Amino acid sequence: MIKIAFLQEGQGYYPRILWGDGPADALIFPAPVTVHYLNRGSKAMNYTKVSKRSDSEWAAEAEWEEAGCRFRVLDVWSADEGRAVLTRRFLAGKAEGECTPAEGVQLELRAEIPSDAGRTWRFAHPATHYSDPVPLSEIREAKVFMEDRLTYPAVIAFQPEEKRYFTLGRVSLPVFSEAPRRTAAKENFYLQKTEVGSIGYSGGRDEVVLRAFWPYFEGDRSVALNAGRVPVSAYYPLEGTPMEMELSYDFRFGHGDTFADAVYGAFKGYAELNPPQPAELPFSLEDSMEYRRVSLRRSYCELENGGAGFFFHFDPRHGYGSQPSGFGTSFNNIPHESYTRILEYGFTGRQLNTVYSLASSDGGEWIERGRKVVQFFVDRMPKPSGFLYSLYDIENDKPFASFGEEGAPKLHYISHGNIPGNYLRTMVEPAFDLLMCYQLYASLGSEQASWWETTRNFADFLLNVQNEDGSWYRAFEPDGTPLKNAEGFGNDEFSSKSASSIPILYLIAMGQQAGEAGRKYLEAARRAGDYVLETYVPLDHYLGGTLDNPNVIDKEAAQYTCAALYGMYKLTGEKRYLEGSVRAGKIFVTWNYVWNAPCLPGTDLHRADFKTVGNGGINSIWGGGVVDIYSLFHIEELDRVGEETGEDFFRRMAEWIAIGTQQVLSHPGDLMGFTDLGMQPEGFGVCNQGIDEGMIAKGDIWGTLGWIYSAGIYGLGKYLAARGR
């Protein structure tokens, strides 16, 4: 049972939480009341009064004056099984004279975990920061993040050797925020009326420090303002006193065999504490797919050279043929005018996948139209080696490399270097879509031999470039030469091979389609599955899934691993693959919101009554501050793994994702300010990202790129079919 005690220091008191008998089995809260002022420095103090209400509950208070104001903190500390809770009332009122109107105040809470300098730690902020193991002595900077950047506002501190973890989480979730009060000077410390705080950790000489701020401090580095990552700090204005704010946090202690177990256990526990409240949609999930098909059909166009494609890159506020609204990746603003003249077949535009979706659902004229789209790809995009281009420049009537080609259109997934080539992922996706189209048309009595030959040649290319350990590098030249260990392709062998899960499901499907001749593809899939299972899963480390920020920890790497290993389990029946899928899934689910972060009044998302539950953060640069609907591609596998293993939270998360990702979709009752039915932004700004450099502000929408049609039709459709809907 957790025990709370108060220690006296001079004339004051501070709490200590005990959960065992050892010297490290404690959380210590020196100076439990720390206040920072915008213009007057800081003050740290102990409680002046404490009283024991019961064996498991204490009351404590502190009172002081500053800047013409009188402040009080009234705290209640309570203990429960596995957790302690702090409920804090903060009151500010006038003292002598008037409160300084330009003054602002910020509270900080620090919890110290005693630790030897050499003890190893690992930390997680859901959807933002998944650290490597690090000894206390090497923790160099504070990692503190705005609560709305996190899919649940909590930090998890894990001790791998002891297999135990500690958490600090917000219990009273923020629901309101106004915009920061900044001037033309672009201050990074400013006044702001907001309930949003921040949570994180830092290292001390003999302790790990869990930290909570209200309003938020984000540092030692923040992406909120600029590429320099200057920290930001908000202070609640003292105007209009008296004022009162209630805050509540809890501190949890648990055991987990792995980092994934610890992060998932804490995340799931907080979702149970504050049950997710997904959006209430004015239409069914099945209807949402049809709305998207309406728009997708209208993006179809036939070309003068006999080809055809879907021109699904546009700004939904301006309609078909417009330029997608600008955005940035890794603090690079990407020119977007080229999007109106290219056909994209992988990653952010899945031409062949849209053929599969429309031909299978609509039939009729979409069989022939789809054939034109696919044949255009087959006739122009393969190389004799089996290598595939995935981008086509209509203006110059030729394919072009995804990177390294001088004078080629520049897309958002740029990389450095001058060697032309393509990414593994942007070849696998069109090859897999081509296989599905081949299978669909064959089932309709219209087998296309050249389609099979093209996807088979690419599968053979994959076998030729597969490494002896079962992995693949992240990118290749047309002759199969790998591009690796360089900016954009991975810093070392570990990161350069981090996309090795991506071909697995495709090779399984190829092996099953090819019959006896497909054994080599199944064996290649097994070797890749074993490599992923033995290399990335034991470290709970998934990176390099996205191509616009290609060498960071991200959501898509985790979800691809979860899905690929589940595919291996279905193929082989071997439990080790299922266990690996579950372990990757435990990280994948934490990338998706289980609470509703507040929107700024007057923004696009506020007008749409946007709920963050079910939407996913993208990568560890932006964290959950930018969300999209990409999780839809693999919620079928997440749901199936949940059913297979009894992990019901996986299934509930799949449902929350299915619902939450249909928001801001134009429908018959509300076109959302867009020009047609079935349009949706590509992404949503949950908190500021690089706003001083014209990137994404809290409440923004942007896009659209065509991948969202595949996610919202194909990805969602797989899930609904698996659920018998």
N, C-alpha and C positions, 0 to 999 in steps of 0.2 A: 504494500500500500504506500502511495506517495505521501510524504509528510512535508508540511510547511513549517518553517521556524523563522523567527526574526532575531537577528543579531544586533547588538547595540554597538554603536561607534560614536564616541563622544556623546552629544546630546540627541543623536538621531538613531534611526533603526533602518535596517535593510533586510530583505527576505532571502532565504535560502531554501531551495526545494530539494528534498532528498528522496531517492527511490531505491537506495541500497545502503550497504554498510561501508563500502570502499571510499577512499578519498576522492576518487573521480566520479562517484555516483551522486553528483550534485549539479544543480544550476544555481549560480550565485548572481545576485542583482545589486552590485555596488551602485550607490547613488541612483536609486530606482526612479527618481524624478529628475530628468535632465531636460532643460529648456534652452532652445536657441532662438535668438532674436535677429531680425533682419539687419538691424543697424546697431545692436548693442552687445554683441558677443553672446556668451553662453553662461549658463549657471547649472551646476550639478548639485543635488542635495539628497539627503536621506529623509525618511518620514519623521515628522515631529511627534506623531501620535500613532499608536497601534493598539488594537484590542482583539482578543480572541473570542470569536462568536461561538465556535464549536471546535471539536477535534480536527475538523477539515476545513474550517473557514476563518479567515482573519480580515479585519478592516484596518486600513491605514490611511493617513492623510498628511498632506504638506500644504503650507500656505506661505505666500511671499508677495512682495510688491515690487513693481518695476514699471518705468515709463508712465507713471500716473495711474497704473492699473493694479488691482488686487487679484491675485490668482489663487485658486485652490485646486488640489488634486485629491479626489476621494476614491480610493482603490479598495476593491474587495478581491482577496486571493482565496481560491477554493481548490481542493484536491479531490480527484476522482480516480477511478481505476485507470492507470496508464496515462493520465493527463492532469495538468494543473491549469486553472483558468484565472486570468486577470480581467476584471471588469473595472474600467476606469472612467470616472466623470471628471471632466476638466471644465472649470468655471472661471470666467474672467469678468470683472466688473470695475467700476471706477473706484479709485482711491481718492487721494487729494487732487483736486483739479480735474483736468481732462486727460484721457488716454491719448498718447501721441498718435495722431491719425495716420501717419505714414509708417507706423510700426507694425510689425507682424511677428507671429510667434509660431514655433515648431517644437513638438515634443519628441524626445527620443527615449527608447527603452533598450537596455543592454542586458543580455543574459550570458554569463560566462560559464563555459564548460571547461573544467580543469583538464589539462592535457600535457603530456611530455612533448618536448620539441620534436622528437623523432616519430611521434605517433602519426600514422597515416589517416587521412580524412578524404572524404569525397562528398561533394555537395550537389544539390539540385534545386533550381527554381523552375517549376513546371513550364515547359515550352520556351525557356529562355537560356538556361545555363545548366549544362550537365558536365560537371568537371571531371578531369582525370584524377586518379588518386594522387594525393600530395601530402607530404609531411607538414606538420604545423609550421616548422621553421622556414618553409618555402612559400607560405601564403603571403604574397607581396602587396596585394591591394584589396580594398573592400569591394565586395560584390553586393550591391544593394540596388533593387529594381522597383520601379513603380508597381503598385499592386495591379493596376489595369493592364500591365504588360504580361501578367502571369495568368495561366489558365486556372489556377487557384492561388490566392495570395498566401504563399507559404514558402519557407526554405527548409530543406531536409539536409541534415548533417549526418553522414554515415561513417561508421568506423568498420572498415572491412575485416580487420583481424578479430575484433570482438563480435562482429555480426550484429551490431545494434545501431540504432539511429535516434536522433533527436530532431524535433521539429519546432518551429515557431510559425504559427498561422493566425490569420485574422479570423475572428469569429463573427463580429458585427461587420458585415460586408458593406462597402461604400455604395451609395445609390445616387449621389448627386455630385456634380462638379461644374463650376464655371470655368471660363478660359483664364489662363494666366494674364496678369496685368503687366505687360512688357511695353517698353517704349521703343523709339527708333534706335536707341542704343543697344538693343537686343541683349538685355541683361540675362544672365543665367541664374541669378538669385532674384526672386520676385515675389510679390503678393499674389495669392490666389485663394478664392473661396472654394474649397473642395473637401470632400470626405475621403479622397484617395490618399493613402499613405504609401509607404514602401517597406520592403522587408529584405533582409539579406544577412551577410556575415562578414567578418574580418578576422584576422589572426592577431593574437597577442603573444607575449613572451612565453606564458605558461597556460594559455587558455585560447579556445575558440570562442568568439563572441558572436552570438546571434543578436540581430539588431532590427528594431522596428521604429519607423518615423511616421509622424502625422503632423502636418501634411508631408508629402513625400520629399525625401532627398534621394537622388539617383546618382550613384558614384561608386567607385572613384571615376568611372567613365560612364557616359550616357550617349545614346544615339539620338536623343530627342531633338537636338538643335543642329548639329553639324558634323562633318567628317572628322573634326578634331576631337570629337567625343568629350567635350567639356561636361563636367557634372552639372546637374540642375538641382535647384532646391526651391521649394514652395513654402511660403509662410502665410499663415492665416491672418488676415487683416483684423486689427483690433477695433476698427470703427464699429459703431453701433453696439458697443458693449451696453448691458451685460450680454454675454454669450455663453453657451454650454455645448459641449460635445461629449458623447459617450463612445468609448472605444472598448473593444473586447478582443483579447488574444488568448490562444492556448498554447501550451508547451506539452509535447507528447514524447513518450519514450517507448520504443518498440524494438523488436528483433527481426532481422531479415537475413537470409542466407546470402543474398546477393544485393548489389546496388539496385537492380531492377525491383526486387522484392520490397526493399525499403521505400523507394520512390513511389511505387504503385500502392503499397500499403498505406502510406501517408495520404496520397492523393485520393484514394478510394475512401479513406476514413473521413476526410474533409467533405467529400461529396455526400457522405451519409449524414454528416453533421448539418450541412446546409444543402438539402436536396435540390438538384438542378431544376430550374423552371424554364423549359424550352418555350420557344415562340408558339403562339396559336395561329396556325396557318388558315387562310380563308379558302383553301382548296386542298384536295387530296394529293398525296405524293404521285399517284398515277396521273392526275391532271397536270401536275408540274412538268412531267415528261412530255406530255402532248403540247403544252405551251412552248417548250423549248424547240420541239420539232417544227412548230409553225415558223419560228424565226429561222431555224436552220434551213428549212426548205427555201426560204426567200433569199438566203445568202448564196444559193447555187448560181453558177454562171458558166456558160460554154464559151470557149476561147476561139479566136480566129484560126489558130493552128490545129484545130480539131480536138483539143483537150477540153477538160472541164474541171471545176473545183468549187469549193465552198469558200467564199470571201467573208469569213467570220471574225476577222480582226477589225473592230470598229469601236467608236464611242457610242454607246447606246443612247446617249442624250442627243446625238446628231444623226444617227442612223447608218444604214448600210453604205459602204463606200467612204465613210469618214475615217479620219486618222484616230487610232486608239489614243486615249488621253495619256499624257506622259507619266512616267514613273521612273524609279531609279533602282539600281542593284549595286550592292557593295559601294554605295555612294558614287556610282557612275550614272549620270543621266544619259539615257540611251535615245538616240534619234529614232523617231517612230514613223516618219513619213514613208519609209520603205515597206511598212506592213501592208499597205494597200496594193502592192504589186508583187507580192510573193505568195507562194503556196507552201504551207508548212505541214509536214507529215508526222512529226514527232515532237514530244515534250509539250509545247504550248499550242500546238495545232495538230489535230489528229484527222487529216483528210479521210483516210481509209476507214477509220473507226466510224466516222459519220456515215460513210457509205453503208457499212454493216448495219448501223442502227436504223437508217431510213429504209434500206432495201428489205430488212427483216420485218419491220413494223408496217410498212406501207405497201410493199410490192408494186405492182403496176408499173407506171412510168419510171419509178425510182430504181427498178432493176436495170433498165437501159442507161439511165443517167449515171447510176453507180458504176456500171461497167466502163463508161467513158472515163470516169475519174480514176478508177483503178488501172485501166490500160495505159492511161497517160503516165502514171507513175512507173509501171512496169517497162514501158518503152524508153523512158528517159533517165531514170534514177539509179539503176544498178551499174556496177563496174564488173568487168570479167572476173575479178577476184572474188566476187560475191559482196563486196563492200557496197553500201547503199548511201547515196545522198538523201537528205531529208528536207532540203530547201530548194525551191525553184523560183527563179527570177523571170517573171512573165515579160517584163520590158525587154530584157536581153535574150529571152527564149533559151535559157539554159539553167541547169542545176548549179548550185554553188555550195562551197564548203561551209560548215557551221563555224569555222574559225580559220584564221591564217591566210585567207584568200584576199589578195590586194584588190581593192576597188569593189569588193562584193558588198551587198547591203549589210548593214550592221544591225543585228538583233540584240535583244537584251541579254542573252546568254553568251556574251563575248568572253573570250579568253585571250591571253597574251601569246605572243609568238607569231612567226610568219610561215609556219608549215601548215598547209591546208589539210584538213581532215574532218572527221565526224566523231561524235561521242558514241560510246557503246549504247547508251540509253536511246538516243535519237535514231539509231538504226534498229534496235530491237523492237521498239514500239511500232513503226510502220511494218516491219516484217511480221510481227504477231497479228496486226490488223489485217495484213494481206492474207495470212493463213486463214483467219476467220472468214474473210470474204470468199476465198477459194472454197472453203467448206460449205458456206451458205449457198453459193451459186451452183456447186455440184449437187447439193440437195434439191435444188430447183430444176435439175436436169440440164444445167448449162455449165458443165465443167470447163474451166479455163486452164489449159495446160501450161501456158506461159506464166500464169500467176504462181502455180505450184513450183515451177522451175526456178522462179526468182526467189521465193522464200526458202526453197531447199538450198539454193546456192549460198544464200546468206547464212543459213544454219551451218553449212559446211565451212564457210568463212569463220564462223565462231569456233568451230572445232579446231581449225588450223591455227587460230591465234590464242587458244586457251593455254594458260600456263600449266606447267607440270603439276603445280600444287592445286589445280582446279579453278584458279581465279582468272579474271580478265583485268587488263588495264582499262582505264576509264575512257580512253580515246585512241583513235587509230588513223594512220594515213591510208589512202586507197589500196596500197599494196599490202596492208596488214602490219606495217611497222607501228609498234605502240608508241604513244606519246605519254610520258610519265615523268614523275619527279621534277616537275616544273610548275610554275604558277599557272593555275587553272586546271592542272591535271593531277594534283596531289603533291605533297611535299616530300613524300618518301614512299617506300613500297607499300606500307600499311594503308596510307590514304589513297595512293594511286590505284589500288585494287579494290577500293571500297564500294564500287558499283557491281560487284560480282553476283549479288543476288538478283539483279535485274533480268538476265536472260533465262533464269531457271524455269519459270512457268511457260515461257515460249518453247523451250527445248522439250519440256514434258509434252506439250501439245503436239510438237513436231514428231516426237517419238511415237506417240499414240496414233497419229495420222499415217505415218509411214509404214506401219506394220513391222514385218520382220526386219526391213531395212532401217527401222528407226531405233534399233537398240543402241547405236552409237550416240544418238542424241540423248537418250535416257541415261546412258552412262556419263555423258558430259554433264548433265543436270545433277546427277548424284555427286560427282566430283566437286562441282561448284557448291552444292548444298553442304557437303562435308567441310569445304574450306570456310564457308560463312559460319557454319555451326562451331567450328573449332577456333576461328580467328576473331570474329566480331562479337558474337553472342556472349562468350565468357567474359568479355570486357564491358558488355552493355554499352557499346560505343558504335554509333551509326552516323556516318557522315557521307557527304558527296552525292546525295540523291538529286538535289536540284542542280541545275547547270548555270543559273544566273548568279548564284553565290556558291561556287562549286567545291569549296574545300572546308566547309563548316559542318557542324552537327546540325541535322535537319530532320524534320518530320518524315519526309518521303523515304529517306534511307531506312528508317525504322519500320514504316509500313510495308515497304517492298520486302524487307527481310521476314516480317511476320507472315505475309502472304506466300512468299516463295517456300518457306519451310513447311507451311501447311500443305502446299502442293506436293512437296516431297513426302510428307506423311501420307497423304491420300494415295500417292503412287506406290509407296513401299509398305505402308502399315507399320513402319518403325517408330516407336514411341519417342525416340530421341529427337526426331524432327518435330514432333508435336510439342515436346517440351521446349525446344528452341523457339518455335513459333509463339508459344505462350510468353516466353521470356521477352522476346522482341515486342510482342503485343503490349506488355506491361509498360514499356516505354512509349510506344505509339499512342496509347490512350491518353497519356499525360500531356500530349501536344494539343489536346482539344478542350475547350472551355467547359467548365461545369458550374460557372456562375456568370451572372450578367453584369459586366463592367458598365459603369455609367457613360452615357453619351453627353456631349456638350450641347446645350440648347441652341437651336438654330442651324445645326449642321444637317447634312443629308441623312446621316444615320439616326439622328434624333427624330427627324420628321418621319422616318420610316419605322419608328419604335423598334429599332434593331436590338435583338437579344444575342449576346455572344455565345450562349450555351450551344454546343455542337459545332462551332466553327473552330478551325485549327490554325495555330501559329505555323509559321513557315520555316524559319531557321533561327539559329542562335545569334544572328546579328540583330534582327528586328524583334525576336521573341514573339510573344503573343500580341505585340502592339500592332501587327498587321496580320489579318486572317484571310483565309480563302477556303474553297470548298474541295480541295484536292483529296481530303480523307475519303470522299465518296468512292474513289476508285477501288478501295479495299475493305469497305465495311462488310461486304459479303463474307470475305475470309475471316474478319474479326468476329462476326456473328457466328460463323460455323465453328471456329475455335472455341468460342464461349459455350456453344451447345455441346461440343464434343467433350469438354473438360469440366463442365458445370460452373464455369467462370461467368456468372450471370452479369457481372458489371461490364464485361466485354459486350454483351448483347444489348444492355441498356445504353452503353455508349454508342453503339452502332445506330440505335434508334434516335438518340439525340442528334447525332451527326446528320442522319437522313432528314430530320425535321429542320434543324437550324440552318442548314445550307440552302434552303429554298427561299430564304428571306430576300427582300429587295428584288424579287423576280416579277416582272410585269405580267399581269394577269387580267382577265376581263373586268374585274372590279376596280383595278388600279394599275395604270400603266407606269406608275412610279416616276413619271417625268421622262420616260423613254419613248422612242418613236414607234415601237411595235410590241406585239405580244411576245412573251418568252425571252425577253432580254434581261440580262443581269450583269452587274459589275463583276470584274474579275477579282477584286479585293476590297477590303474594308479596313479603314484606319481606326484602331481601337485606342491608340495613344500616339503622340507626336513622334515622327521619325524625320530627322533632318529638315525641320521646317524652315530654318534660316537659309537653306539652300534649295528651297522650292520643291521639296519632296512631299511627304505625306503628313497631313495634319489629322489630329483626332477628329473623327466624324466624317472624313473624306471617303469617297468611292473613286475607283479608277478602272481603266480597261477600255474595251474588253478584248481578250485574246480567246481564240476558238476552243481551247481545251475544255472550257467550262461546259460546252455542249456534250462532250464525251463523258465528263464526270457526272453531269446531271441527267443524262439519258442512259448511257451504257453502264456506268458505275452504279447508279441508283437502281437501274433495271435488274442488274445481277443480284443485288441485295433483295429486292422485292420478289424476284423469282425464287430465290433460296428460301424465302419466308412463305412461299406458297401464295403470293399475291399477284 
